[in-house]
Amino acid sequence: MAKITYVDWGGRSTTVDVANGWSLMQGAVSNGVEGIVGECGGSCACATCHCYVDPERLAELPAPDDNELTMLDLAAAEVRPNSRLSCRINVSPTTEGLVVHLPETQG
Ligand code: FES
């Protein structure tokens, strides 16, 4: 279990407990956090789970694989150096307190 904070485009912050092994996308969708869609259900095929990870915590996370990078190119909003697909990041004790910002649009 880890506390994850999602900050939407308007600056509204929502902090929820997400179970270990769940993705950041699942944590958002199951808690009704708006701004992450997760259209493909987490199979890295839609890019509607795009998020911006706190740059200072980015290095703690496993690097994106080629598939994630390819899908990120299709994200509807601006892609930044700290852009990730939230379905590709699993919650663990390492992610405790992680803050992710949500893009202006998911498509
Ligand atoms: S939920 Fe579709 S790519 Fe993440």
Backbone and ligand atoms as CSV (ligand in chain L), in Angstrom:
chain,resi,resn,atom,element,x,y,z
A,1,MET,N,N,0.848,-1.198,0.000
A,1,MET,CA,C,0.000,0.000,0.000
A,1,MET,C,C,0.884,1.250,0.000
A,2,ALA,N,N,0.519,2.187,-0.814
A,2,ALA,CA,C,1.279,3.448,-0.837
A,2,ALA,C,C,0.307,4.590,-1.101
A,3,LYS,N,N,0.595,5.724,-0.504
A,3,LYS,CA,C,-0.208,6.916,-0.781
A,3,LYS,C,C,0.299,7.548,-2.077
A,4,ILE,N,N,-0.627,7.743,-2.996
A,4,ILE,CA,C,-0.299,8.369,-4.274
A,4,ILE,C,C,-1.153,9.631,-4.397
A,5,THR,N,N,-0.521,10.705,-4.793
A,5,THR,CA,C,-1.248,11.959,-4.985
A,5,THR,C,C,-1.332,12.282,-6.470
A,6,TYR,N,N,-2.544,12.489,-6.925
A,6,TYR,CA,C,-2.805,12.868,-8.311
A,6,TYR,C,C,-3.222,14.341,-8.312
A,7,VAL,N,N,-2.574,15.136,-9.126
A,7,VAL,CA,C,-2.904,16.562,-9.216
A,7,VAL,C,C,-3.425,16.821,-10.630
A,8,ASP,N,N,-4.678,17.227,-10.709
A,8,ASP,CA,C,-5.242,17.419,-12.046
A,8,ASP,C,C,-4.777,18.739,-12.655
A,9,TRP,N,N,-5.169,18.946,-13.909
A,9,TRP,CA,C,-4.679,20.099,-14.671
A,9,TRP,C,C,-5.047,21.419,-14.001
A,10,GLY,N,N,-6.163,21.409,-13.305
A,10,GLY,CA,C,-6.608,22.615,-12.618
A,10,GLY,C,C,-5.965,22.810,-11.255
A,11,GLY,N,N,-5.126,21.873,-10.839
A,11,GLY,CA,C,-4.423,22.005,-9.568
A,11,GLY,C,C,-5.093,21.308,-8.400
A,12,ARG,N,N,-6.180,20.620,-8.672
A,12,ARG,CA,C,-6.875,19.909,-7.593
A,12,ARG,C,C,-6.129,18.605,-7.275
A,13,SER,N,N,-5.872,18.422,-6.011
A,13,SER,CA,C,-5.049,17.300,-5.575
A,13,SER,C,C,-5.905,16.245,-4.881
A,14,THR,N,N,-5.679,14.980,-5.242
A,14,THR,CA,C,-6.387,13.865,-4.612
A,14,THR,C,C,-5.352,12.831,-4.178
A,15,THR,N,N,-5.366,12.480,-2.897
A,15,THR,CA,C,-4.429,11.472,-2.402
A,15,THR,C,C,-5.219,10.224,-2.014
A,16,VAL,N,N,-4.772,9.083,-2.526
A,16,VAL,CA,C,-5.463,7.822,-2.247
A,16,VAL,C,C,-4.438,6.757,-1.875
A,17,ASP,N,N,-4.908,5.737,-1.157
A,17,ASP,CA,C,-4.087,4.564,-0.874
A,17,ASP,C,C,-4.248,3.587,-2.023
A,18,VAL,N,N,-3.146,3.148,-2.580
A,18,VAL,CA,C,-3.192,2.195,-3.690
A,18,VAL,C,C,-2.428,0.934,-3.279
A,19,ALA,N,N,-3.022,-0.204,-3.551
A,19,ALA,CA,C,-2.431,-1.482,-3.144
A,19,ALA,C,C,-1.146,-1.769,-3.912
A,20,ASN,N,N,-0.226,-2.427,-3.253
A,20,ASN,CA,C,0.997,-2.851,-3.924
A,20,ASN,C,C,0.647,-3.754,-5.105
A,21,GLY,N,N,1.320,-3.539,-6.204
A,21,GLY,CA,C,1.090,-4.347,-7.392
A,21,GLY,C,C,0.081,-3.733,-8.346
A,22,TRP,N,N,-0.733,-2.814,-7.835
A,22,TRP,CA,C,-1.644,-2.096,-8.723
A,22,TRP,C,C,-0.845,-1.043,-9.481
A,23,SER,N,N,-1.349,-0.672,-10.638
A,23,SER,CA,C,-0.690,0.405,-11.372
A,23,SER,C,C,-1.227,1.753,-10.900
A,24,LEU,N,N,-0.487,2.794,-11.204
A,24,LEU,CA,C,-0.978,4.145,-10.886
A,24,LEU,C,C,-2.286,4.412,-11.616
A,25,MET,N,N,-2.426,3.867,-12.814
A,25,MET,CA,C,-3.681,4.035,-13.563
A,25,MET,C,C,-4.832,3.368,-12.809
A,26,GLN,N,N,-4.651,2.143,-12.372
A,26,GLN,CA,C,-5.704,1.437,-11.639
A,26,GLN,C,C,-6.069,2.194,-10.358
A,27,GLY,N,N,-5.072,2.728,-9.700
A,27,GLY,CA,C,-5.324,3.483,-8.474
A,27,GLY,C,C,-6.177,4.699,-8.738
A,28,ALA,N,N,-5.941,5.355,-9.855
A,28,ALA,CA,C,-6.720,6.544,-10.201
A,28,ALA,C,C,-8.141,6.165,-10.606
A,29,VAL,N,N,-8.264,5.238,-11.525
A,29,VAL,CA,C,-9.584,4.880,-12.060
A,29,VAL,C,C,-10.474,4.295,-10.964
A,30,SER,N,N,-9.925,3.428,-10.133
A,30,SER,CA,C,-10.750,2.780,-9.111
A,30,SER,C,C,-11.165,3.747,-8.011
A,31,ASN,N,N,-10.485,4.860,-7.912
A,31,ASN,CA,C,-10.857,5.863,-6.912
A,31,ASN,C,C,-11.559,7.073,-7.514
A,32,GLY,N,N,-11.930,6.971,-8.776
A,32,GLY,CA,C,-12.687,8.043,-9.403
A,32,GLY,C,C,-11.890,9.308,-9.651
A,33,VAL,N,N,-10.586,9.177,-9.744
A,33,VAL,CA,C,-9.755,10.347,-10.032
A,33,VAL,C,C,-9.926,10.706,-11.508
A,34,GLU,N,N,-10.387,11.912,-11.760
A,34,GLU,CA,C,-10.570,12.330,-13.147
A,34,GLU,C,C,-9.237,12.759,-13.737
A,35,GLY,N,N,-9.097,12.560,-15.028
A,35,GLY,CA,C,-7.876,12.996,-15.694
A,35,GLY,C,C,-7.013,11.846,-16.162
A,36,ILE,N,N,-7.345,10.633,-15.717
A,36,ILE,CA,C,-6.712,9.428,-16.253
A,36,ILE,C,C,-7.846,8.546,-16.739
A,37,VAL,N,N,-7.760,8.140,-18.006
A,37,VAL,CA,C,-8.858,7.386,-18.606
A,37,VAL,C,C,-8.583,5.879,-18.559
A,38,GLY,N,N,-7.423,5.476,-19.057
A,38,GLY,CA,C,-7.091,4.048,-19.039
A,38,GLY,C,C,-7.958,3.242,-19.980
A,39,GLU,N,N,-8.159,3.778,-21.170
A,39,GLU,CA,C,-9.093,3.205,-22.140
A,39,GLU,C,C,-8.802,1.740,-22.490
A,40,CYS,N,N,-7.536,1.375,-22.575
A,40,CYS,CA,C,-7.188,0.000,-22.991
A,40,CYS,C,C,-7.114,-0.955,-21.806
A,41,GLY,N,N,-7.374,-0.446,-20.630
A,41,GLY,CA,C,-7.376,-1.313,-19.457
A,41,GLY,C,C,-5.998,-1.625,-18.910
A,42,GLY,N,N,-5.001,-0.953,-19.435
A,42,GLY,CA,C,-3.664,-1.132,-18.888
A,42,GLY,C,C,-2.753,-2.008,-19.717
A,43,SER,N,N,-3.083,-2.192,-20.980
A,43,SER,CA,C,-2.243,-3.041,-21.822
A,43,SER,C,C,-1.288,-2.236,-22.702
A,44,CYS,N,N,-1.060,-0.997,-22.336
A,44,CYS,CA,C,-0.096,-0.146,-23.037
A,44,CYS,C,C,-0.455,0.019,-24.512
A,45,ALA,N,N,-1.736,0.293,-24.759
A,45,ALA,CA,C,-2.192,0.393,-26.142
A,45,ALA,C,C,-3.053,1.614,-26.412
A,46,CYS,N,N,-3.058,2.604,-25.498
A,46,CYS,CA,C,-3.947,3.738,-25.749
A,46,CYS,C,C,-3.343,5.109,-25.399
A,47,ALA,N,N,-2.458,5.152,-24.436
A,47,ALA,CA,C,-1.833,6.407,-23.980
A,47,ALA,C,C,-2.811,7.371,-23.327
A,48,THR,N,N,-3.973,6.873,-22.893
A,48,THR,CA,C,-4.910,7.755,-22.183
A,48,THR,C,C,-4.689,7.698,-20.666
A,49,CYS,N,N,-3.551,7.179,-20.287
A,49,CYS,CA,C,-3.189,7.158,-18.867
A,49,CYS,C,C,-1.923,7.979,-18.644
A,50,HIS,N,N,-1.651,8.853,-19.595
A,50,HIS,CA,C,-0.459,9.715,-19.547
A,50,HIS,C,C,-0.436,10.531,-18.251
A,51,CYS,N,N,0.740,10.621,-17.650
A,51,CYS,CA,C,0.889,11.469,-16.466
A,51,CYS,C,C,2.309,12.026,-16.419
A,52,TYR,N,N,2.491,13.024,-15.585
A,52,TYR,CA,C,3.805,13.620,-15.365
A,52,TYR,C,C,4.252,13.271,-13.945
A,53,VAL,N,N,5.312,12.505,-13.860
A,53,VAL,CA,C,5.819,12.072,-12.561
A,53,VAL,C,C,6.702,13.167,-11.965
A,54,ASP,N,N,6.608,13.326,-10.641
A,54,ASP,CA,C,7.493,14.254,-9.935
A,54,ASP,C,C,8.932,14.020,-10.422
A,55,PRO,N,N,9.547,15.018,-11.058
A,55,PRO,CA,C,10.877,14.816,-11.644
A,55,PRO,C,C,11.910,14.321,-10.632
A,56,GLU,N,N,11.747,14.712,-9.392
A,56,GLU,CA,C,12.731,14.304,-8.378
A,56,GLU,C,C,12.601,12.837,-7.991
A,57,ARG,N,N,11.495,12.207,-8.363
A,57,ARG,CA,C,11.289,10.791,-8.028
A,57,ARG,C,C,11.437,9.892,-9.251
A,58,LEU,N,N,11.627,10.516,-10.406
A,58,LEU,CA,C,11.639,9.762,-11.660
A,58,LEU,C,C,12.683,8.642,-11.658
A,59,ALA,N,N,13.855,8.929,-11.141
A,59,ALA,CA,C,14.947,7.957,-11.179
A,59,ALA,C,C,14.681,6.745,-10.285
A,60,GLU,N,N,13.725,6.857,-9.363
A,60,GLU,CA,C,13.402,5.738,-8.478
A,60,GLU,C,C,12.577,4.678,-9.198
A,61,LEU,N,N,11.992,5.060,-10.317
A,61,LEU,CA,C,11.080,4.156,-11.024
A,61,LEU,C,C,11.817,3.406,-12.119
A,62,PRO,N,N,11.357,2.192,-12.427
A,62,PRO,CA,C,11.936,1.486,-13.571
A,62,PRO,C,C,11.774,2.328,-14.836
A,63,ALA,N,N,12.777,2.343,-15.666
A,63,ALA,CA,C,12.733,3.139,-16.893
A,63,ALA,C,C,11.653,2.606,-17.837
A,64,PRO,N,N,11.073,3.472,-18.638
A,64,PRO,CA,C,10.070,3.017,-19.607
A,64,PRO,C,C,10.705,2.108,-20.656
A,65,ASP,N,N,9.957,1.093,-21.073
A,65,ASP,CA,C,10.464,0.230,-22.137
A,65,ASP,C,C,10.087,0.840,-23.498
A,66,ASP,N,N,10.542,0.187,-24.555
A,66,ASP,CA,C,10.316,0.728,-25.901
A,66,ASP,C,C,8.832,0.854,-26.227
A,67,ASN,N,N,8.054,-0.109,-25.765
A,67,ASN,CA,C,6.616,-0.089,-26.034
A,67,ASN,C,C,5.966,1.143,-25.398
A,68,GLU,N,N,6.337,1.427,-24.162
A,68,GLU,CA,C,5.782,2.612,-23.483
A,68,GLU,C,C,6.209,3.890,-24.208
A,69,LEU,N,N,7.464,3.957,-24.591
A,69,LEU,CA,C,7.952,5.160,-25.287
A,69,LEU,C,C,7.225,5.362,-26.612
A,70,THR,N,N,6.963,4.265,-27.311
A,70,THR,CA,C,6.242,4.352,-28.584
A,70,THR,C,C,4.827,4.875,-28.357
A,71,MET,N,N,4.168,4.354,-27.325
A,71,MET,CA,C,2.802,4.795,-27.051
A,71,MET,C,C,2.767,6.245,-26.563
A,72,LEU,N,N,3.779,6.625,-25.793
A,72,LEU,CA,C,3.804,8.012,-25.306
A,72,LEU,C,C,3.806,9.011,-26.458
A,73,ASP,N,N,4.420,8.619,-27.565
A,73,ASP,CA,C,4.429,9.500,-28.739
A,73,ASP,C,C,3.017,9.807,-29.223
A,74,LEU,N,N,2.077,8.966,-28.863
A,74,LEU,CA,C,0.688,9.136,-29.304
A,74,LEU,C,C,-0.165,9.863,-28.264
A,75,ALA,N,N,0.437,10.255,-27.158
A,75,ALA,CA,C,-0.327,10.945,-26.118
A,75,ALA,C,C,-0.908,12.241,-26.666
A,76,ALA,N,N,-2.112,12.564,-26.208
A,76,ALA,CA,C,-2.809,13.742,-26.731
A,76,ALA,C,C,-2.186,15.043,-26.236
A,77,ALA,N,N,-1.672,15.047,-25.031
A,77,ALA,CA,C,-1.110,16.264,-24.453
A,77,ALA,C,C,0.407,16.295,-24.656
A,78,GLU,N,N,0.973,17.434,-24.353
A,78,GLU,CA,C,2.417,17.634,-24.476
A,78,GLU,C,C,3.177,16.534,-23.716
A,79,VAL,N,N,4.157,15.956,-24.373
A,79,VAL,CA,C,5.005,14.953,-23.733
A,79,VAL,C,C,6.254,15.656,-23.220
A,80,ARG,N,N,6.549,15.423,-21.957
A,80,ARG,CA,C,7.685,16.065,-21.289
A,80,ARG,C,C,8.689,14.999,-20.857
A,81,PRO,N,N,9.876,15.429,-20.426
A,81,PRO,CA,C,10.875,14.438,-19.988
A,81,PRO,C,C,10.384,13.553,-18.844
A,82,ASN,N,N,9.440,14.044,-18.052
A,82,ASN,CA,C,8.927,13.242,-16.947
A,82,ASN,C,C,7.582,12.594,-17.261
A,83,SER,N,N,7.248,12.528,-18.548
A,83,SER,CA,C,6.010,11.854,-18.955
A,83,SER,C,C,6.152,10.349,-18.807
A,84,ARG,N,N,5.117,9.736,-18.278
A,84,ARG,CA,C,5.044,8.273,-18.199
A,84,ARG,C,C,3.602,7.839,-18.457
A,85,LEU,N,N,3.448,6.563,-18.797
A,85,LEU,CA,C,2.110,5.988,-18.850
A,85,LEU,C,C,1.847,5.376,-17.475
A,86,SER,N,N,0.778,5.824,-16.847
A,86,SER,CA,C,0.551,5.408,-15.463
A,86,SER,C,C,0.181,3.935,-15.328
A,87,CYS,N,N,-0.189,3.289,-16.428
A,87,CYS,CA,C,-0.464,1.843,-16.339
A,87,CYS,C,C,0.825,1.031,-16.319
A,88,ARG,N,N,1.936,1.671,-16.590
A,88,ARG,CA,C,3.229,0.978,-16.628
A,88,ARG,C,C,4.000,1.125,-15.322
A,89,ILE,N,N,3.433,1.844,-14.366
A,89,ILE,CA,C,4.135,2.059,-13.092
A,89,ILE,C,C,3.347,1.361,-11.999
A,90,ASN,N,N,3.957,0.362,-11.404
A,90,ASN,CA,C,3.285,-0.383,-10.345
A,90,ASN,C,C,3.625,0.192,-8.984
A,91,VAL,N,N,2.619,0.171,-8.143
A,91,VAL,CA,C,2.781,0.673,-6.781
A,91,VAL,C,C,3.564,-0.342,-5.954
A,92,SER,N,N,4.453,0.177,-5.146
A,92,SER,CA,C,5.248,-0.632,-4.224
A,92,SER,C,C,5.646,0.306,-3.087
A,93,PRO,N,N,6.310,-0.215,-2.066
A,93,PRO,CA,C,6.768,0.697,-1.007
A,93,PRO,C,C,7.641,1.830,-1.555
A,94,THR,N,N,8.308,1.602,-2.658
A,94,THR,CA,C,9.152,2.634,-3.274
A,94,THR,C,C,8.353,3.850,-3.711
A,95,THR,N,N,7.092,3.633,-4.073
A,95,THR,CA,C,6.303,4.739,-4.613
A,95,THR,C,C,5.534,5.500,-3.523
A,96,GLU,N,N,5.770,5.183,-2.251
A,96,GLU,CA,C,5.068,5.888,-1.162
A,96,GLU,C,C,5.234,7.404,-1.325
A,97,GLY,N,N,4.105,8.095,-1.293
A,97,GLY,CA,C,4.144,9.550,-1.356
A,97,GLY,C,C,4.369,10.130,-2.739
A,98,LEU,N,N,4.346,9.285,-3.753
A,98,LEU,CA,C,4.597,9.780,-5.113
A,98,LEU,C,C,3.498,10.769,-5.546
A,99,VAL,N,N,3.921,11.817,-6.212
A,99,VAL,CA,C,2.986,12.812,-6.745
A,99,VAL,C,C,3.060,12.773,-8.269
A,100,VAL,N,N,1.906,12.624,-8.897
A,100,VAL,CA,C,1.856,12.682,-10.357
A,100,VAL,C,C,0.877,13.783,-10.774
A,101,HIS,N,N,1.281,14.548,-11.758
A,101,HIS,CA,C,0.409,15.569,-12.325
A,101,HIS,C,C,-0.241,15.013,-13.580
A,102,LEU,N,N,-1.461,15.414,-13.803
A,102,LEU,CA,C,-2.218,14.899,-14.941
A,102,LEU,C,C,-2.255,15.924,-16.056
A,103,PRO,N,N,-2.196,15.473,-17.285
A,103,PRO,CA,C,-2.134,16.412,-18.415
A,103,PRO,C,C,-3.473,17.100,-18.675
A,104,GLU,N,N,-3.404,18.083,-19.528
A,104,GLU,CA,C,-4.593,18.883,-19.845
A,104,GLU,C,C,-5.683,18.034,-20.476
A,105,THR,N,N,-5.269,17.064,-21.286
A,105,THR,CA,C,-6.248,16.202,-21.959
A,105,THR,C,C,-5.659,14.816,-22.159
A,106,GLN,N,N,-6.537,13.822,-22.269
A,106,GLN,CA,C,-6.091,12.462,-22.608
A,106,GLN,C,C,-6.586,12.093,-24.001
A,107,GLY,N,N,-7.148,13.058,-24.717
A,107,GLY,CA,C,-7.554,12.750,-26.089
A,107,GLY,C,C,-8.882,13.383,-26.414
L,1,FES,S1,S,-4.166,2.399,-19.942
L,1,FES,FE1,FE,-3.860,2.291,-22.075
L,1,FES,S2,S,-1.761,2.754,-22.315
L,1,FES,FE2,FE,-2.080,2.879,-20.162
